[in-house]
C-alpha cells in the first residue's frame, strides 16, 4: 500500500467545503496591516544604513526589494491559503485541511469537543464573518471567516452532536 | 451524573486551618523579606545595637501579626456539594470548588508539617485547571475533608460505609507496586538527566557571586576573570559540569527519597520526597498515556524511568504539568509487568514489534541535522567576524558539531517508530535526548493530524501528530517522516467509534 489511490479508501474522503471568499479579503487586510508595520522597520533600517555607511544603493535597493516582496506576499498569500483550505463537519468528526507548502489535515472527533467559541474581530465584523474556535481537552482548532449565519448553524450542529450541556 | 447524593445535612467546617499555619507562614514571610531585613539593617547600621535589634524585632512582630490576622480570617468549609475557602484580611476572597469538578486530592507535608504532624491538601480540579490548596491541616481535619469529598463524589452507600471506616482505610496501604531501594535511588541520582535545573542554579550562583563577592577575592583566583583564556574556560566548564552532576544527584535524592507506588481502590498512590513529603493520587481513569523514558546514561545499562500523563494540569511535578513520575528507575524488561499491574489498560500485546520509519526518511533526518549544524556554525562565524578582536575563523572550530549532529539525526531516525496492538493501543517511540516510548489508548486520542511539506509529498512521507488531553509535552505524540500510507492507517485506526 504505497500509492495514494490504495490508501484513499482508508480515511474518509477529503473535506468538501471551501471557505467563504470573504476569507481572502479578511486575510489580505490583516496581512497588509502587518506588512505596513514591518515596512516601517525596513524604512527605518534603510535610513539608518544611509546615515552611517556609504552603501546608499544597497540600502535603497535592498529596502525596495523587501517592501515589494512584503506587498506581493501579503496580496497573494491569502489567495493560496484559501485555495488549499477545506473543511467539513461530519456526524462523527470535524475534518480540516489547509496549507499550501505544508498541507495539514486535522481530524477532531465530535465527541471530543468541549465547547465552541465564535470569535469576531473588527475586520471580520466588517465583512460579516466569524471564526469558529473549537476547544478540545488538547487545545483548539479554528475554522475562519465563516458567514455569521453559517458559523452559528455549525456551532449549533456540533453542540447538538457532541451533546454539550449548555452551562452558561 | 449520579444524583443519589448522601443527605445534604452532612457538612465539614467552617473551620480554621491548623494554628501551625501561622508558624510556617511566618517563616515564609521572613524568608521572602530577607531583602527588607538587610535594608533595615543597613539603614540602622550607624545607630546603637539596641536600635538595630528593636528595628528587626519590630519587623518580625509585624510579619507575625500579619500572619496571625491572616490565619484568623481564613476558613474553609465543605457543604452543599462545594468546598469553600475564604481568605483575606480586608478584601475577602471566597473560592468555591464544586465537588463534581474535583479531580483528585493530593497531600504535601513540608518539614514543618512533619514536625507538627500536619498536612497540606491540594484539591485539583478538572478542565479549568484551578487548584485549591489548604495549607496546614491536622491529620484529622484532612481525613475528614477527604472523606467528605470521597462520599460526595461516589454517593454510594457502600462507599459511605467504607468512608466511615476511614481511619482503618488510612492505615491500609493498598497493594504495593514498587518501593525504591537505596541502591536504585543512588543509581537514579547518578544517571538522572536533571542537569538542566542544576546548571541554571549554578549560573545564578555565579551571577550572584560576581555581584556580591568583592573584587579583591577574584584577584586571588587561579585565573584572571578578565582574560577568558581557553584553559580557564575549560576548567570552568569541567567544574560546573561536576557541580551540576552533584546537584542533580542531590535533587534526585530530594525528589525520590523513599519513593513508593501503590494501588488503592482504583487509584495509583505515590508517596515521595525527602524535605516535602508528597502524596499524589492519580485515579486510573484519568491516565492518558504512559511513557518509558530511557536517558542516554540509562539506556546502555537497560534502565529506564516511567512517566504517566494525566489530564490534570497540576497533578504532576513542577517540571511538566500533568506529567508524573511513576517509577524513577527500573530495569527496562520489568516495565511491561509493572504497567500490567499499575494500569492494565496500557499493557500492550507481548509480541508487538515497533514499525520503523521507511529507509528514505533517513536522508531527510541527516540533511535536517546537518543543516542545523551548519546554521549554528554560520551564526558563530558571523558573531566572531563582528567581534573585531577575534578572527572570524574561530567559528570553524565548531565544525565537528556537524557530524555529531548528523549522528544524532541518525539516532533519531533509528529510534523513531510506531505500533498499534490488537486493542487499538498506540505505541510511538522517538528520541529527543532521551528515547521516549509512549503508549496510549484509542479512547484517549483527542485530535490527530497528518501534515506534509512539499518535500515530504515528493517522497510520499508525512508527519503525524496525535494530541492527548492536557498540556504536557509528552501528551503530544509526533512522528516525523513516516510513510504516508502508514500515517493514514494510524489516523484511521484511531478513529473514535460512534457512540450508541
Interface residues (C-beta under 8 A of the other chain):
Chain A: X1 X2 X4 X6 X7 X10 X11 X91 X92 X93 X99 X101 X102 X103 X104 X105 X106 X107 X108 X109 X111 X112 X114 X136 X137 X138 X139 X141
Chain B: X127 X311 X445 X446 X447 X448 X449 X450 X451 X452 X453 X454 X457 X460 X467 X468 X469 X470 X475 X476 X483 X484 X485 X488 X489 X491 X492 X495 X496 X498 X499
